[in-house]
């Protein structure tokens, strides 16, 4: 199974705050922002986040408007398939 590594990742303080529910114009104390910046630097320095993606390629054996059958008796079912893959219409 192929694995892609060395995926660049740079988290920003604003992204951490947004994930925690703070809106764009929320007031956050400077010491909190400073702490987040310090923690993000520590994560980067210690290599605590190393994103990777493992994937496999399968041949398509059959397609319908809401289902794609793959080799090995695997099936993907999704009501949005026809909008994602217009050739299924």
Phi and psi restraints in degrees (range 20) as a CNS / XPLOR table:
assign (resid 1 and name C) (resid 2 and name N)
       (resid 2 and name CA) (resid 2 and name C) 1.0 -66.2 20.0 2
assign (resid 2 and name N) (resid 2 and name CA)
       (resid 2 and name C) (resid 3 and name N) 1.0 146.3 20.0 2
assign (resid 2 and name C) (resid 3 and name N)
       (resid 3 and name CA) (resid 3 and name C) 1.0 -130.7 20.0 2
assign (resid 3 and name N) (resid 3 and name CA)
       (resid 3 and name C) (resid 4 and name N) 1.0 129.7 20.0 2
assign (resid 3 and name C) (resid 4 and name N)
       (resid 4 and name CA) (resid 4 and name C) 1.0 -99.7 20.0 2
assign (resid 4 and name N) (resid 4 and name CA)
       (resid 4 and name C) (resid 5 and name N) 1.0 125.1 20.0 2
assign (resid 4 and name C) (resid 5 and name N)
       (resid 5 and name CA) (resid 5 and name C) 1.0 -120.7 20.0 2
assign (resid 5 and name N) (resid 5 and name CA)
       (resid 5 and name C) (resid 6 and name N) 1.0 -173.2 20.0 2
assign (resid 5 and name C) (resid 6 and name N)
       (resid 6 and name CA) (resid 6 and name C) 1.0 55.9 20.0 2
assign (resid 6 and name N) (resid 6 and name CA)
       (resid 6 and name C) (resid 7 and name N) 1.0 42.5 20.0 2
assign (resid 6 and name C) (resid 7 and name N)
       (resid 7 and name CA) (resid 7 and name C) 1.0 -83.9 20.0 2
assign (resid 7 and name N) (resid 7 and name CA)
       (resid 7 and name C) (resid 8 and name N) 1.0 119.9 20.0 2
assign (resid 7 and name C) (resid 8 and name N)
       (resid 8 and name CA) (resid 8 and name C) 1.0 -64.3 20.0 2
assign (resid 8 and name N) (resid 8 and name CA)
       (resid 8 and name C) (resid 9 and name N) 1.0 136.8 20.0 2
assign (resid 8 and name C) (resid 9 and name N)
       (resid 9 and name CA) (resid 9 and name C) 1.0 -141.4 20.0 2
assign (resid 9 and name N) (resid 9 and name CA)
       (resid 9 and name C) (resid 10 and name N) 1.0 121.9 20.0 2
assign (resid 9 and name C) (resid 10 and name N)
       (resid 10 and name CA) (resid 10 and name C) 1.0 -135.5 20.0 2
assign (resid 10 and name N) (resid 10 and name CA)
       (resid 10 and name C) (resid 11 and name N) 1.0 105.1 20.0 2
assign (resid 10 and name C) (resid 11 and name N)
       (resid 11 and name CA) (resid 11 and name C) 1.0 -83.6 20.0 2
assign (resid 11 and name N) (resid 11 and name CA)
       (resid 11 and name C) (resid 12 and name N) 1.0 142.2 20.0 2
assign (resid 11 and name C) (resid 12 and name N)
       (resid 12 and name CA) (resid 12 and name C) 1.0 -112.1 20.0 2
assign (resid 12 and name N) (resid 12 and name CA)
       (resid 12 and name C) (resid 13 and name N) 1.0 154.3 20.0 2
assign (resid 12 and name C) (resid 13 and name N)
       (resid 13 and name CA) (resid 13 and name C) 1.0 -54.9 20.0 2
assign (resid 13 and name N) (resid 13 and name CA)
       (resid 13 and name C) (resid 14 and name N) 1.0 -43.1 20.0 2
assign (resid 13 and name C) (resid 14 and name N)
       (resid 14 and name CA) (resid 14 and name C) 1.0 -62.4 20.0 2
assign (resid 14 and name N) (resid 14 and name CA)
       (resid 14 and name C) (resid 15 and name N) 1.0 -34.5 20.0 2
assign (resid 14 and name C) (resid 15 and name N)
       (resid 15 and name CA) (resid 15 and name C) 1.0 -69.7 20.0 2
assign (resid 15 and name N) (resid 15 and name CA)
       (resid 15 and name C) (resid 16 and name N) 1.0 -39.1 20.0 2
assign (resid 15 and name C) (resid 16 and name N)
       (resid 16 and name CA) (resid 16 and name C) 1.0 -64.8 20.0 2
assign (resid 16 and name N) (resid 16 and name CA)
       (resid 16 and name C) (resid 17 and name N) 1.0 -44.4 20.0 2
assign (resid 16 and name C) (resid 17 and name N)
       (resid 17 and name CA) (resid 17 and name C) 1.0 -63.3 20.0 2
assign (resid 17 and name N) (resid 17 and name CA)
       (resid 17 and name C) (resid 18 and name N) 1.0 -42.9 20.0 2
assign (resid 17 and name C) (resid 18 and name N)
       (resid 18 and name CA) (resid 18 and name C) 1.0 -61.4 20.0 2
assign (resid 18 and name N) (resid 18 and name CA)
       (resid 18 and name C) (resid 19 and name N) 1.0 -41.8 20.0 2
assign (resid 18 and name C) (resid 19 and name N)
       (resid 19 and name CA) (resid 19 and name C) 1.0 -63.4 20.0 2
assign (resid 19 and name N) (resid 19 and name CA)
       (resid 19 and name C) (resid 20 and name N) 1.0 -29.6 20.0 2
assign (resid 19 and name C) (resid 20 and name N)
       (resid 20 and name CA) (resid 20 and name C) 1.0 -87.7 20.0 2
assign (resid 20 and name N) (resid 20 and name CA)
       (resid 20 and name C) (resid 21 and name N) 1.0 4.9 20.0 2
assign (resid 20 and name C) (resid 21 and name N)
       (resid 21 and name CA) (resid 21 and name C) 1.0 97.9 20.0 2
assign (resid 21 and name N) (resid 21 and name CA)
       (resid 21 and name C) (resid 22 and name N) 1.0 6.4 20.0 2
assign (resid 21 and name C) (resid 22 and name N)
       (resid 22 and name CA) (resid 22 and name C) 1.0 -87.2 20.0 2
assign (resid 22 and name N) (resid 22 and name CA)
       (resid 22 and name C) (resid 23 and name N) 1.0 127.0 20.0 2
assign (resid 22 and name C) (resid 23 and name N)
       (resid 23 and name CA) (resid 23 and name C) 1.0 -74.6 20.0 2
assign (resid 23 and name N) (resid 23 and name CA)
       (resid 23 and name C) (resid 24 and name N) 1.0 176.0 20.0 2
assign (resid 23 and name C) (resid 24 and name N)
       (resid 24 and name CA) (resid 24 and name C) 1.0 -59.3 20.0 2
assign (resid 24 and name N) (resid 24 and name CA)
       (resid 24 and name C) (resid 25 and name N) 1.0 -37.5 20.0 2
assign (resid 24 and name C) (resid 25 and name N)
       (resid 25 and name CA) (resid 25 and name C) 1.0 -106.8 20.0 2
assign (resid 25 and name N) (resid 25 and name CA)
       (resid 25 and name C) (resid 26 and name N) 1.0 17.9 20.0 2
assign (resid 25 and name C) (resid 26 and name N)
       (resid 26 and name CA) (resid 26 and name C) 1.0 -67.4 20.0 2
assign (resid 26 and name N) (resid 26 and name CA)
       (resid 26 and name C) (resid 27 and name N) 1.0 147.3 20.0 2
assign (resid 26 and name C) (resid 27 and name N)
       (resid 27 and name CA) (resid 27 and name C) 1.0 -90.1 20.0 2
assign (resid 27 and name N) (resid 27 and name CA)
       (resid 27 and name C) (resid 28 and name N) 1.0 119.8 20.0 2
assign (resid 27 and name C) (resid 28 and name N)
       (resid 28 and name CA) (resid 28 and name C) 1.0 -122.2 20.0 2
assign (resid 28 and name N) (resid 28 and name CA)
       (resid 28 and name C) (resid 29 and name N) 1.0 132.8 20.0 2
assign (resid 28 and name C) (resid 29 and name N)
       (resid 29 and name CA) (resid 29 and name C) 1.0 -60.5 20.0 2
assign (resid 29 and name N) (resid 29 and name CA)
       (resid 29 and name C) (resid 30 and name N) 1.0 142.0 20.0 2
assign (resid 29 and name C) (resid 30 and name N)
       (resid 30 and name CA) (resid 30 and name C) 1.0 -56.4 20.0 2
assign (resid 30 and name N) (resid 30 and name CA)
       (resid 30 and name C) (resid 31 and name N) 1.0 -34.9 20.0 2
assign (resid 30 and name C) (resid 31 and name N)
       (resid 31 and name CA) (resid 31 and name C) 1.0 -67.8 20.0 2
assign (resid 31 and name N) (resid 31 and name CA)
       (resid 31 and name C) (resid 32 and name N) 1.0 -29.3 20.0 2
assign (resid 31 and name C) (resid 32 and name N)
       (resid 32 and name CA) (resid 32 and name C) 1.0 -69.9 20.0 2
assign (resid 32 and name N) (resid 32 and name CA)
       (resid 32 and name C) (resid 33 and name N) 1.0 -45.6 20.0 2
assign (resid 32 and name C) (resid 33 and name N)
       (resid 33 and name CA) (resid 33 and name C) 1.0 -60.1 20.0 2
assign (resid 33 and name N) (resid 33 and name CA)
       (resid 33 and name C) (resid 34 and name N) 1.0 -41.1 20.0 2
assign (resid 33 and name C) (resid 34 and name N)
       (resid 34 and name CA) (resid 34 and name C) 1.0 -63.5 20.0 2
assign (resid 34 and name N) (resid 34 and name CA)
       (resid 34 and name C) (resid 35 and name N) 1.0 -41.9 20.0 2
assign (resid 34 and name C) (resid 35 and name N)
       (resid 35 and name CA) (resid 35 and name C) 1.0 -63.3 20.0 2
assign (resid 35 and name N) (resid 35 and name CA)
       (resid 35 and name C) (resid 36 and name N) 1.0 -42.4 20.0 2
assign (resid 35 and name C) (resid 36 and name N)
       (resid 36 and name CA) (resid 36 and name C) 1.0 -62.5 20.0 2
assign (resid 36 and name N) (resid 36 and name CA)
       (resid 36 and name C) (resid 37 and name N) 1.0 -44.1 20.0 2
assign (resid 36 and name C) (resid 37 and name N)
       (resid 37 and name CA) (resid 37 and name C) 1.0 -59.3 20.0 2
assign (resid 37 and name N) (resid 37 and name CA)
       (resid 37 and name C) (resid 38 and name N) 1.0 -43.3 20.0 2
assign (resid 37 and name C) (resid 38 and name N)
       (resid 38 and name CA) (resid 38 and name C) 1.0 -63.8 20.0 2
assign (resid 38 and name N) (resid 38 and name CA)
       (resid 38 and name C) (resid 39 and name N) 1.0 -43.9 20.0 2
assign (resid 38 and name C) (resid 39 and name N)
       (resid 39 and name CA) (resid 39 and name C) 1.0 -64.8 20.0 2
assign (resid 39 and name N) (resid 39 and name CA)
       (resid 39 and name C) (resid 40 and name N) 1.0 -41.3 20.0 2
assign (resid 39 and name C) (resid 40 and name N)
       (resid 40 and name CA) (resid 40 and name C) 1.0 -63.5 20.0 2
assign (resid 40 and name N) (resid 40 and name CA)
       (resid 40 and name C) (resid 41 and name N) 1.0 -38.3 20.0 2
assign (resid 40 and name C) (resid 41 and name N)
       (resid 41 and name CA) (resid 41 and name C) 1.0 -64.2 20.0 2
assign (resid 41 and name N) (resid 41 and name CA)
       (resid 41 and name C) (resid 42 and name N) 1.0 -40.4 20.0 2
assign (resid 41 and name C) (resid 42 and name N)
       (resid 42 and name CA) (resid 42 and name C) 1.0 -64.6 20.0 2
assign (resid 42 and name N) (resid 42 and name CA)
       (resid 42 and name C) (resid 43 and name N) 1.0 -39.4 20.0 2
assign (resid 42 and name C) (resid 43 and name N)
       (resid 43 and name CA) (resid 43 and name C) 1.0 -62.8 20.0 2
assign (resid 43 and name N) (resid 43 and name CA)
       (resid 43 and name C) (resid 44 and name N) 1.0 -44.0 20.0 2
assign (resid 43 and name C) (resid 44 and name N)
       (resid 44 and name CA) (resid 44 and name C) 1.0 -66.7 20.0 2
assign (resid 44 and name N) (resid 44 and name CA)
       (resid 44 and name C) (resid 45 and name N) 1.0 -44.2 20.0 2
assign (resid 44 and name C) (resid 45 and name N)
       (resid 45 and name CA) (resid 45 and name C) 1.0 -65.4 20.0 2
assign (resid 45 and name N) (resid 45 and name CA)
       (resid 45 and name C) (resid 46 and name N) 1.0 -37.3 20.0 2
assign (resid 45 and name C) (resid 46 and name N)
       (resid 46 and name CA) (resid 46 and name C) 1.0 -90.4 20.0 2
assign (resid 46 and name N) (resid 46 and name CA)
       (resid 46 and name C) (resid 47 and name N) 1.0 3.4 20.0 2
assign (resid 46 and name C) (resid 47 and name N)
       (resid 47 and name CA) (resid 47 and name C) 1.0 54.0 20.0 2
assign (resid 47 and name N) (resid 47 and name CA)
       (resid 47 and name C) (resid 48 and name N) 1.0 44.1 20.0 2
assign (resid 47 and name C) (resid 48 and name N)
       (resid 48 and name CA) (resid 48 and name C) 1.0 -77.6 20.0 2
assign (resid 48 and name N) (resid 48 and name CA)
       (resid 48 and name C) (resid 49 and name N) 1.0 -22.7 20.0 2
assign (resid 48 and name C) (resid 49 and name N)
       (resid 49 and name CA) (resid 49 and name C) 1.0 -118.7 20.0 2
assign (resid 49 and name N) (resid 49 and name CA)
       (resid 49 and name C) (resid 50 and name N) 1.0 111.0 20.0 2
assign (resid 49 and name C) (resid 50 and name N)
       (resid 50 and name CA) (resid 50 and name C) 1.0 -127.6 20.0 2
assign (resid 50 and name N) (resid 50 and name CA)
       (resid 50 and name C) (resid 51 and name N) 1.0 85.3 20.0 2
assign (resid 50 and name C) (resid 51 and name N)
       (resid 51 and name CA) (resid 51 and name C) 1.0 -61.5 20.0 2
assign (resid 51 and name N) (resid 51 and name CA)
       (resid 51 and name C) (resid 52 and name N) 1.0 145.3 20.0 2
assign (resid 51 and name C) (resid 52 and name N)
       (resid 52 and name CA) (resid 52 and name C) 1.0 -151.9 20.0 2
assign (resid 52 and name N) (resid 52 and name CA)
       (resid 52 and name C) (resid 53 and name N) 1.0 154.7 20.0 2
assign (resid 52 and name C) (resid 53 and name N)
       (resid 53 and name CA) (resid 53 and name C) 1.0 -130.2 20.0 2
assign (resid 53 and name N) (resid 53 and name CA)
       (resid 53 and name C) (resid 54 and name N) 1.0 126.3 20.0 2
assign (resid 53 and name C) (resid 54 and name N)
       (resid 54 and name CA) (resid 54 and name C) 1.0 -107.1 20.0 2
assign (resid 54 and name N) (resid 54 and name CA)
       (resid 54 and name C) (resid 55 and name N) 1.0 137.6 20.0 2
assign (resid 54 and name C) (resid 55 and name N)
       (resid 55 and name CA) (resid 55 and name C) 1.0 -146.0 20.0 2
assign (resid 55 and name N) (resid 55 and name CA)
       (resid 55 and name C) (resid 56 and name N) 1.0 164.4 20.0 2
assign (resid 55 and name C) (resid 56 and name N)
       (resid 56 and name CA) (resid 56 and name C) 1.0 -138.3 20.0 2
assign (resid 56 and name N) (resid 56 and name CA)
       (resid 56 and name C) (resid 57 and name N) 1.0 146.6 20.0 2
assign (resid 56 and name C) (resid 57 and name N)
       (resid 57 and name CA) (resid 57 and name C) 1.0 -106.3 20.0 2
assign (resid 57 and name N) (resid 57 and name CA)
       (resid 57 and name C) (resid 58 and name N) 1.0 129.7 20.0 2
assign (resid 57 and name C) (resid 58 and name N)
       (resid 58 and name CA) (resid 58 and name C) 1.0 -122.9 20.0 2
assign (resid 58 and name N) (resid 58 and name CA)
       (resid 58 and name C) (resid 59 and name N) 1.0 146.1 20.0 2
assign (resid 58 and name C) (resid 59 and name N)
       (resid 59 and name CA) (resid 59 and name C) 1.0 -79.0 20.0 2
assign (resid 59 and name N) (resid 59 and name CA)
       (resid 59 and name C) (resid 60 and name N) 1.0 143.0 20.0 2
assign (resid 59 and name C) (resid 60 and name N)
       (resid 60 and name CA) (resid 60 and name C) 1.0 -83.8 20.0 2
assign (resid 60 and name N) (resid 60 and name CA)
       (resid 60 and name C) (resid 61 and name N) 1.0 130.1 20.0 2
assign (resid 60 and name C) (resid 61 and name N)
       (resid 61 and name CA) (resid 61 and name C) 1.0 -103.4 20.0 2
assign (resid 61 and name N) (resid 61 and name CA)
       (resid 61 and name C) (resid 62 and name N) 1.0 -25.2 20.0 2
assign (resid 61 and name C) (resid 62 and name N)
       (resid 62 and name CA) (resid 62 and name C) 1.0 -162.6 20.0 2
assign (resid 62 and name N) (resid 62 and name CA)
       (resid 62 and name C) (resid 63 and name N) 1.0 147.2 20.0 2
assign (resid 62 and name C) (resid 63 and name N)
       (resid 63 and name CA) (resid 63 and name C) 1.0 -136.8 20.0 2
assign (resid 63 and name N) (resid 63 and name CA)
       (resid 63 and name C) (resid 64 and name N) 1.0 143.4 20.0 2
assign (resid 63 and name C) (resid 64 and name N)
       (resid 64 and name CA) (resid 64 and name C) 1.0 -136.9 20.0 2
assign (resid 64 and name N) (resid 64 and name CA)
       (resid 64 and name C) (resid 65 and name N) 1.0 -176.4 20.0 2
assign (resid 64 and name C) (resid 65 and name N)
       (resid 65 and name CA) (resid 65 and name C) 1.0 -65.4 20.0 2
assign (resid 65 and name N) (resid 65 and name CA)
       (resid 65 and name C) (resid 66 and name N) 1.0 -21.7 20.0 2
assign (resid 65 and name C) (resid 66 and name N)
       (resid 66 and name CA) (resid 66 and name C) 1.0 -132.4 20.0 2
assign (resid 66 and name N) (resid 66 and name CA)
       (resid 66 and name C) (resid 67 and name N) 1.0 11.2 20.0 2
assign (resid 66 and name C) (resid 67 and name N)
       (resid 67 and name CA) (resid 67 and name C) 1.0 -150.3 20.0 2
assign (resid 67 and name N) (resid 67 and name CA)
       (resid 67 and name C) (resid 68 and name N) 1.0 139.7 20.0 2
assign (resid 67 and name C) (resid 68 and name N)
       (resid 68 and name CA) (resid 68 and name C) 1.0 -123.4 20.0 2
assign (resid 68 and name N) (resid 68 and name CA)
       (resid 68 and name C) (resid 69 and name N) 1.0 122.4 20.0 2
assign (resid 68 and name C) (resid 69 and name N)
       (resid 69 and name CA) (resid 69 and name C) 1.0 -96.4 20.0 2
assign (resid 69 and name N) (resid 69 and name CA)
       (resid 69 and name C) (resid 70 and name N) 1.0 135.7 20.0 2
assign (resid 69 and name C) (resid 70 and name N)
       (resid 70 and name CA) (resid 70 and name C) 1.0 -117.2 20.0 2
assign (resid 70 and name N) (resid 70 and name CA)
       (resid 70 and name C) (resid 71 and name N) 1.0 163.4 20.0 2
assign (resid 70 and name C) (resid 71 and name N)
       (resid 71 and name CA) (resid 71 and name C) 1.0 -58.9 20.0 2
assign (resid 71 and name N) (resid 71 and name CA)
       (resid 71 and name C) (resid 72 and name N) 1.0 153.2 20.0 2
assign (resid 71 and name C) (resid 72 and name N)
       (resid 72 and name CA) (resid 72 and name C) 1.0 81.2 20.0 2
assign (resid 72 and name N) (resid 72 and name CA)
       (resid 72 and name C) (resid 73 and name N) 1.0 19.2 20.0 2
assign (resid 72 and name C) (resid 73 and name N)
       (resid 73 and name CA) (resid 73 and name C) 1.0 60.1 20.0 2
assign (resid 73 and name N) (resid 73 and name CA)
       (resid 73 and name C) (resid 74 and name N) 1.0 33.0 20.0 2
assign (resid 73 and name C) (resid 74 and name N)
       (resid 74 and name CA) (resid 74 and name C) 1.0 -95.1 20.0 2
assign (resid 74 and name N) (resid 74 and name CA)
       (resid 74 and name C) (resid 75 and name N) 1.0 142.6 20.0 2
assign (resid 74 and name C) (resid 75 and name N)
       (resid 75 and name CA) (resid 75 and name C) 1.0 -133.8 20.0 2
assign (resid 75 and name N) (resid 75 and name CA)
       (resid 75 and name C) (resid 76 and name N) 1.0 132.3 20.0 2
assign (resid 75 and name C) (resid 76 and name N)
       (resid 76 and name CA) (resid 76 and name C) 1.0 -106.3 20.0 2
assign (resid 76 and name N) (resid 76 and name CA)
       (resid 76 and name C) (resid 77 and name N) 1.0 124.9 20.0 2
assign (resid 76 and name C) (resid 77 and name N)
       (resid 77 and name CA) (resid 77 and name C) 1.0 -118.2 20.0 2
assign (resid 77 and name N) (resid 77 and name CA)
       (resid 77 and name C) (resid 78 and name N) 1.0 129.0 20.0 2
assign (resid 77 and name C) (resid 78 and name N)
       (resid 78 and name CA) (resid 78 and name C) 1.0 -161.2 20.0 2
assign (resid 78 and name N) (resid 78 and name CA)
       (resid 78 and name C) (resid 79 and name N) 1.0 127.8 20.0 2
assign (resid 78 and name C) (resid 79 and name N)
       (resid 79 and name CA) (resid 79 and name C) 1.0 -68.6 20.0 2
assign (resid 79 and name N) (resid 79 and name CA)
       (resid 79 and name C) (resid 80 and name N) 1.0 -15.6 20.0 2
assign (resid 79 and name C) (resid 80 and name N)
       (resid 80 and name CA) (resid 80 and name C) 1.0 -92.5 20.0 2
assign (resid 80 and name N) (resid 80 and name CA)
       (resid 80 and name C) (resid 81 and name N) 1.0 -1.1 20.0 2
assign (resid 80 and name C) (resid 81 and name N)
       (resid 81 and name CA) (resid 81 and name C) 1.0 -55.1 20.0 2
assign (resid 81 and name N) (resid 81 and name CA)
       (resid 81 and name C) (resid 82 and name N) 1.0 -42.2 20.0 2
assign (resid 81 and name C) (resid 82 and name N)
       (resid 82 and name CA) (resid 82 and name C) 1.0 -65.8 20.0 2
assign (resid 82 and name N) (resid 82 and name CA)
       (resid 82 and name C) (resid 83 and name N) 1.0 -28.2 20.0 2
assign (resid 82 and name C) (resid 83 and name N)
       (resid 83 and name CA) (resid 83 and name C) 1.0 -81.2 20.0 2
assign (resid 83 and name N) (resid 83 and name CA)
       (resid 83 and name C) (resid 84 and name N) 1.0 -28.3 20.0 2
assign (resid 83 and name C) (resid 84 and name N)
       (resid 84 and name CA) (resid 84 and name C) 1.0 -80.0 20.0 2
assign (resid 84 and name N) (resid 84 and name CA)
       (resid 84 and name C) (resid 85 and name N) 1.0 -33.8 20.0 2
assign (resid 84 and name C) (resid 85 and name N)
       (resid 85 and name CA) (resid 85 and name C) 1.0 -123.6 20.0 2
assign (resid 85 and name N) (resid 85 and name CA)
       (resid 85 and name C) (resid 86 and name N) 1.0 87.4 20.0 2
assign (resid 85 and name C) (resid 86 and name N)
       (resid 86 and name CA) (resid 86 and name C) 1.0 -57.1 20.0 2
assign (resid 86 and name N) (resid 86 and name CA)
       (resid 86 and name C) (resid 87 and name N) 1.0 -24.7 20.0 2
assign (resid 86 and name C) (resid 87 and name N)
       (resid 87 and name CA) (resid 87 and name C) 1.0 -67.7 20.0 2
assign (resid 87 and name N) (resid 87 and name CA)
       (resid 87 and name C) (resid 88 and name N) 1.0 -10.2 20.0 2
assign (resid 87 and name C) (resid 88 and name N)
       (resid 88 and name CA) (resid 88 and name C) 1.0 -81.3 20.0 2
assign (resid 88 and name N) (resid 88 and name CA)
       (resid 88 and name C) (resid 89 and name N) 1.0 -12.6 20.0 2
